[in-house]
Amino acid sequence: MKSLLDIKDLEVGIEDKTILKGIDLCINPGEIHVLMGQNGVGKSTLVSALMGDPKFEIRSGTILFEGEDITDTKADQRARLGMFMSFQNPEEIPGVTVEDFLRAACSAVRGEKQKVVAFQKELYKTMDKMQMDHSYAGRYLNVGFSGGEKKKTEILQLLMLKPKIAFLDETDSGLDIDAVRTVTQGIREFQNEGNSMVIITHNAQILEGLKIDCVHVMGNGNIMRTGDGELVKRIIREGYNALEKDGELYA
């Protein structure tokens, strides 16, 4: 099987600080990978660098997407190739409605201008899946939205853009139980054999009902341990210190 995303010996830094130190990771179509680890170990840096955030300098290594070297490719080009990122703290964009934003984004990704009526019909159908009132389509993007509303809107973007790979950076943080369930439902709706996801989380609830292929525990700027879905349960139950104490974190 041809890999979707292949990361080789990736070193990333910002100014005079090296954050990631030789990351190797291969993701195939249809797979769900989970990134875990204590705060500040480089999880968000990794997915931001993969999306082409210019704040982070790639100092060595390569990023291959569907066999194409995208190490030096800009963020908007990566989005057009089929890469997507959901942020911990989505930006507010006054003056731009959710519908206008999504229609412009879909036009860019799909390579053709979206017809207003047909696009609105598609948007409303997708909003129904996310249990979102249609009135949100006319509101300015994330302006005055609660934390849960912002995260639902991120998943709405995911479902509309239909990327080949999605990076979800703590999409479940700050959500109540019902909002987490709605977000999880959206993730299940998105996932199929042709796309992949990388989910950063500290909470197993968002993973319920998903078939987890790999769990990667990060520390010291690298992947220190890889396992299956059972590893999530153990970390939630015992914490990262238990793995380190038993000598398993660096195994």
C-alpha beads as a LAMMPS data file, in Angstrom:
LAMMPS data file: protein, C-alpha beads

251 atoms
250 bonds

1 atom types
1 bond types

-500.0 500.0 xlo xhi
-500.0 500.0 ylo yhi
-500.0 500.0 zlo zhi

Masses

1 110.0

Atoms # bond

1 1 1 0.000 0.000 0.000
2 1 1 1.265 3.462 -0.917
3 1 1 1.573 5.676 2.160
4 1 1 -0.449 8.876 2.358
5 1 1 1.996 10.771 4.562
6 1 1 5.602 9.780 5.168
7 1 1 7.733 11.807 7.579
8 1 1 11.437 11.056 7.678
9 1 1 13.927 12.316 10.288
10 1 1 12.066 15.611 10.719
11 1 1 13.797 18.286 12.792
12 1 1 11.840 21.473 13.501
13 1 1 12.708 24.570 15.472
14 1 1 11.769 28.149 16.155
15 1 1 14.438 30.859 16.452
16 1 1 17.301 29.292 18.452
17 1 1 15.247 26.426 19.915
18 1 1 14.972 22.928 18.453
19 1 1 11.549 21.429 19.250
20 1 1 11.303 18.260 17.158
21 1 1 14.352 16.033 16.947
22 1 1 14.192 13.466 14.185
23 1 1 10.521 12.455 13.874
24 1 1 9.747 9.383 11.756
25 1 1 6.094 8.620 11.024
26 1 1 4.222 6.833 8.246
27 1 1 0.438 7.108 7.790
28 1 1 -1.495 5.020 5.288
29 1 1 -4.924 5.750 3.768
30 1 1 -7.784 4.835 6.088
31 1 1 -5.693 4.986 9.261
32 1 1 -6.352 6.900 12.476
33 1 1 -3.272 7.855 14.481
34 1 1 -3.441 9.397 17.955
35 1 1 -0.737 11.700 19.345
36 1 1 -0.464 11.873 23.119
37 1 1 2.041 13.261 25.586
38 1 1 2.407 15.836 28.309
39 1 1 2.050 19.540 27.506
40 1 1 4.988 21.121 25.711
41 1 1 6.471 17.958 24.162
42 1 1 5.897 19.054 20.547
43 1 1 2.544 17.577 19.501
44 1 1 1.065 20.839 18.203
45 1 1 4.405 21.843 16.707
46 1 1 4.460 18.617 14.700
47 1 1 1.042 19.053 13.102
48 1 1 1.615 22.792 12.555
49 1 1 4.891 22.061 10.781
50 1 1 3.192 19.396 8.684
51 1 1 0.597 21.982 7.626
52 1 1 3.320 24.439 6.613
53 1 1 3.067 27.015 9.408
54 1 1 5.889 29.467 8.526
55 1 1 6.516 30.147 12.211
56 1 1 8.285 26.794 12.431
57 1 1 11.547 26.160 10.599
58 1 1 12.120 22.706 9.121
59 1 1 15.834 22.246 9.639
60 1 1 16.233 18.749 8.259
61 1 1 14.238 15.762 7.100
62 1 1 11.464 15.362 4.542
63 1 1 7.665 15.340 4.374
64 1 1 6.198 13.222 1.578
65 1 1 2.483 13.449 0.753
66 1 1 1.263 10.771 -1.642
67 1 1 4.905 10.296 -2.626
68 1 1 5.445 14.003 -3.410
69 1 1 8.018 15.984 -1.447
70 1 1 6.115 18.885 0.173
71 1 1 8.779 19.838 2.730
72 1 1 9.082 23.357 1.304
73 1 1 5.484 23.708 0.100
74 1 1 3.352 26.595 1.436
75 1 1 0.322 26.035 3.646
76 1 1 -2.291 26.983 1.036
77 1 1 -0.776 24.548 -1.451
78 1 1 -0.888 21.768 1.135
79 1 1 -4.554 22.530 1.758
80 1 1 -5.254 22.222 -1.970
81 1 1 -3.471 18.867 -2.004
82 1 1 -5.910 17.626 0.641
83 1 1 -4.462 18.474 4.062
84 1 1 -6.557 20.023 6.844
85 1 1 -5.966 21.178 10.405
86 1 1 -8.438 21.875 13.201
87 1 1 -7.002 24.341 15.723
88 1 1 -7.134 24.386 19.528
89 1 1 -8.241 28.016 19.449
90 1 1 -9.921 28.829 16.105
91 1 1 -9.519 32.408 14.910
92 1 1 -12.423 34.859 14.795
93 1 1 -12.903 36.515 11.384
94 1 1 -15.206 39.547 11.601
95 1 1 -16.987 40.468 8.376
96 1 1 -16.782 36.985 6.833
97 1 1 -19.736 34.653 7.338
98 1 1 -19.359 30.928 7.882
99 1 1 -21.084 30.277 4.556
100 1 1 -18.911 32.721 2.589
101 1 1 -15.749 31.356 4.171
102 1 1 -16.633 27.765 3.404
103 1 1 -17.759 28.515 -0.150
104 1 1 -14.452 30.291 -0.859
105 1 1 -12.459 27.471 0.769
106 1 1 -14.335 24.767 -1.132
107 1 1 -13.917 26.696 -4.398
108 1 1 -10.146 26.833 -3.823
109 1 1 -9.827 23.167 -2.850
110 1 1 -12.211 21.806 -5.499
111 1 1 -10.763 23.994 -8.230
112 1 1 -14.056 25.502 -9.369
113 1 1 -16.417 28.222 -8.194
114 1 1 -19.265 26.870 -6.067
115 1 1 -22.788 27.781 -7.183
116 1 1 -24.600 29.558 -4.354
117 1 1 -27.868 27.567 -4.215
118 1 1 -26.297 24.122 -4.660
119 1 1 -23.559 24.923 -2.149
120 1 1 -26.051 26.212 0.423
121 1 1 -28.069 23.004 0.099
122 1 1 -24.918 20.934 0.695
123 1 1 -23.924 23.147 3.624
124 1 1 -27.296 22.896 5.360
125 1 1 -27.343 19.125 4.944
126 1 1 -23.910 18.914 6.568
127 1 1 -24.929 21.284 9.372
128 1 1 -27.844 18.975 10.153
129 1 1 -25.355 16.159 10.711
130 1 1 -23.535 18.394 13.206
131 1 1 -26.809 19.416 14.897
132 1 1 -26.087 23.036 14.025
133 1 1 -28.834 25.594 13.447
134 1 1 -28.744 26.923 9.874
135 1 1 -28.561 30.474 11.225
136 1 1 -24.868 29.897 12.022
137 1 1 -24.154 29.970 8.293
138 1 1 -24.927 33.695 8.252
139 1 1 -22.872 34.580 11.329
140 1 1 -19.339 35.917 11.155
141 1 1 -16.853 33.055 11.481
142 1 1 -16.334 32.216 15.185
143 1 1 -17.249 35.762 16.307
144 1 1 -19.157 35.453 19.571
145 1 1 -19.114 31.662 19.306
146 1 1 -18.729 29.577 22.458
147 1 1 -15.845 27.110 22.641
148 1 1 -18.154 24.284 21.666
149 1 1 -19.615 26.218 18.737
150 1 1 -16.132 26.981 17.422
151 1 1 -15.128 23.318 17.569
152 1 1 -18.335 22.224 15.851
153 1 1 -17.633 24.764 13.109
154 1 1 -14.143 23.289 12.676
155 1 1 -15.645 19.831 12.151
156 1 1 -18.186 21.374 9.771
157 1 1 -15.236 22.664 7.734
158 1 1 -13.707 19.179 7.811
159 1 1 -16.879 17.582 6.451
160 1 1 -17.313 20.203 3.743
161 1 1 -13.698 20.260 2.545
162 1 1 -13.304 16.447 2.592
163 1 1 -9.492 16.427 2.887
164 1 1 -7.321 13.351 2.410
165 1 1 -5.735 13.811 5.830
166 1 1 -6.934 15.802 8.846
167 1 1 -4.947 16.913 11.881
168 1 1 -7.243 17.525 14.863
169 1 1 -5.392 19.442 17.570
170 1 1 -7.268 18.929 20.855
171 1 1 -10.614 19.513 19.166
172 1 1 -12.273 18.120 22.303
173 1 1 -10.637 20.516 24.780
174 1 1 -13.074 22.608 26.820
175 1 1 -16.163 20.825 25.498
176 1 1 -19.003 19.439 27.576
177 1 1 -20.109 15.822 27.178
178 1 1 -22.820 16.543 24.605
179 1 1 -20.503 18.689 22.455
180 1 1 -17.808 15.988 22.517
181 1 1 -20.376 13.457 21.315
182 1 1 -21.396 15.735 18.449
183 1 1 -17.776 16.305 17.445
184 1 1 -17.067 12.558 17.645
185 1 1 -20.092 11.897 15.456
186 1 1 -18.675 14.318 12.881
187 1 1 -15.300 12.578 12.972
188 1 1 -16.969 9.196 12.391
189 1 1 -18.922 10.735 9.508
190 1 1 -15.682 11.934 7.912
191 1 1 -13.580 8.805 8.337
192 1 1 -13.386 6.266 5.512
193 1 1 -10.883 3.948 3.839
194 1 1 -9.551 6.694 1.593
195 1 1 -8.686 9.371 4.169
196 1 1 -6.672 9.499 7.370
197 1 1 -6.612 11.391 10.656
198 1 1 -4.082 12.404 13.278
199 1 1 -5.833 13.240 16.552
200 1 1 -4.114 15.048 19.419
201 1 1 -6.015 14.471 22.642
202 1 1 -5.742 13.902 26.378
203 1 1 -9.218 12.405 26.560
204 1 1 -10.359 8.970 25.370
205 1 1 -13.983 10.041 24.958
206 1 1 -13.477 11.635 21.541
207 1 1 -12.007 8.322 20.339
208 1 1 -15.082 6.257 21.229
209 1 1 -16.390 4.293 18.262
210 1 1 -13.213 4.866 16.224
211 1 1 -10.816 2.126 15.156
212 1 1 -7.435 3.417 16.317
213 1 1 -4.540 2.078 14.269
214 1 1 -1.605 3.636 16.142
215 1 1 -1.057 5.613 19.325
216 1 1 2.174 7.610 19.534
217 1 1 3.432 9.006 22.833
218 1 1 5.690 12.027 22.382
219 1 1 8.399 13.264 24.723
220 1 1 11.664 15.168 24.405
221 1 1 10.769 16.260 20.889
222 1 1 10.384 12.755 19.543
223 1 1 8.056 9.745 19.449
224 1 1 9.016 7.703 22.487
225 1 1 6.459 4.900 22.318
226 1 1 3.995 3.531 19.763
227 1 1 1.154 1.137 20.474
228 1 1 -2.467 0.347 19.676
229 1 1 -5.739 1.638 21.146
230 1 1 -5.103 -0.135 24.444
231 1 1 -2.239 2.272 25.094
232 1 1 -4.736 5.172 25.284
233 1 1 -6.726 3.372 27.971
234 1 1 -3.609 2.683 29.995
235 1 1 -2.421 6.290 29.822
236 1 1 -5.855 7.574 30.886
237 1 1 -5.902 5.065 33.729
238 1 1 -2.299 5.291 34.980
239 1 1 -0.758 8.438 33.442
240 1 1 2.487 8.965 31.568
241 1 1 4.585 8.666 34.706
242 1 1 3.606 4.996 35.020
243 1 1 5.035 4.276 31.563
244 1 1 8.251 6.103 32.397
245 1 1 8.559 4.411 35.790
246 1 1 8.158 0.981 34.195
247 1 1 10.758 1.802 31.560
248 1 1 8.165 1.570 28.795
249 1 1 8.076 5.183 27.647
250 1 1 11.449 4.876 25.980
251 1 1 10.954 1.293 24.815

Bonds

1 1 1 2
2 1 2 3
3 1 3 4
4 1 4 5
5 1 5 6
6 1 6 7
7 1 7 8
8 1 8 9
9 1 9 10
10 1 10 11
11 1 11 12
12 1 12 13
13 1 13 14
14 1 14 15
15 1 15 16
16 1 16 17
17 1 17 18
18 1 18 19
19 1 19 20
20 1 20 21
21 1 21 22
22 1 22 23
23 1 23 24
24 1 24 25
25 1 25 26
26 1 26 27
27 1 27 28
28 1 28 29
29 1 29 30
30 1 30 31
31 1 31 32
32 1 32 33
33 1 33 34
34 1 34 35
35 1 35 36
36 1 36 37
37 1 37 38
38 1 38 39
39 1 39 40
40 1 40 41
41 1 41 42
42 1 42 43
43 1 43 44
44 1 44 45
45 1 45 46
46 1 46 47
47 1 47 48
48 1 48 49
49 1 49 50
50 1 50 51
51 1 51 52
52 1 52 53
53 1 53 54
54 1 54 55
55 1 55 56
56 1 56 57
57 1 57 58
58 1 58 59
59 1 59 60
60 1 60 61
61 1 61 62
62 1 62 63
63 1 63 64
64 1 64 65
65 1 65 66
66 1 66 67
67 1 67 68
68 1 68 69
69 1 69 70
70 1 70 71
71 1 71 72
72 1 72 73
73 1 73 74
74 1 74 75
75 1 75 76
76 1 76 77
77 1 77 78
78 1 78 79
79 1 79 80
80 1 80 81
81 1 81 82
82 1 82 83
83 1 83 84
84 1 84 85
85 1 85 86
86 1 86 87
87 1 87 88
88 1 88 89
89 1 89 90
90 1 90 91
91 1 91 92
92 1 92 93
93 1 93 94
94 1 94 95
95 1 95 96
96 1 96 97
97 1 97 98
98 1 98 99
99 1 99 100
100 1 100 101
101 1 101 102
102 1 102 103
103 1 103 104
104 1 104 105
105 1 105 106
106 1 106 107
107 1 107 108
108 1 108 109
109 1 109 110
110 1 110 111
111 1 111 112
112 1 112 113
113 1 113 114
114 1 114 115
115 1 115 116
116 1 116 117
117 1 117 118
118 1 118 119
119 1 119 120
120 1 120 121
121 1 121 122
122 1 122 123
123 1 123 124
124 1 124 125
125 1 125 126
126 1 126 127
127 1 127 128
128 1 128 129
129 1 129 130
130 1 130 131
131 1 131 132
132 1 132 133
133 1 133 134
134 1 134 135
135 1 135 136
136 1 136 137
137 1 137 138
138 1 138 139
139 1 139 140
140 1 140 141
141 1 141 142
142 1 142 143
143 1 143 144
144 1 144 145
145 1 145 146
146 1 146 147
147 1 147 148
148 1 148 149
149 1 149 150
150 1 150 151
151 1 151 152
152 1 152 153
153 1 153 154
154 1 154 155
155 1 155 156
156 1 156 157
157 1 157 158
158 1 158 159
159 1 159 160
160 1 160 161
161 1 161 162
162 1 162 163
163 1 163 164
164 1 164 165
165 1 165 166
166 1 166 167
167 1 167 168
168 1 168 169
169 1 169 170
170 1 170 171
171 1 171 172
172 1 172 173
173 1 173 174
174 1 174 175
175 1 175 176
176 1 176 177
177 1 177 178
178 1 178 179
179 1 179 180
180 1 180 181
181 1 181 182
182 1 182 183
183 1 183 184
184 1 184 185
185 1 185 186
186 1 186 187
187 1 187 188
188 1 188 189
189 1 189 190
190 1 190 191
191 1 191 192
192 1 192 193
193 1 193 194
194 1 194 195
195 1 195 196
196 1 196 197
197 1 197 198
198 1 198 199
199 1 199 200
200 1 200 201
201 1 201 202
202 1 202 203
203 1 203 204
204 1 204 205
205 1 205 206
206 1 206 207
207 1 207 208
208 1 208 209
209 1 209 210
210 1 210 211
211 1 211 212
212 1 212 213
213 1 213 214
214 1 214 215
215 1 215 216
216 1 216 217
217 1 217 218
218 1 218 219
219 1 219 220
220 1 220 221
221 1 221 222
222 1 222 223
223 1 223 224
224 1 224 225
225 1 225 226
226 1 226 227
227 1 227 228
228 1 228 229
229 1 229 230
230 1 230 231
231 1 231 232
232 1 232 233
233 1 233 234
234 1 234 235
235 1 235 236
236 1 236 237
237 1 237 238
238 1 238 239
239 1 239 240
240 1 240 241
241 1 241 242
242 1 242 243
243 1 243 244
244 1 244 245
245 1 245 246
246 1 246 247
247 1 247 248
248 1 248 249
249 1 249 250
250 1 250 251
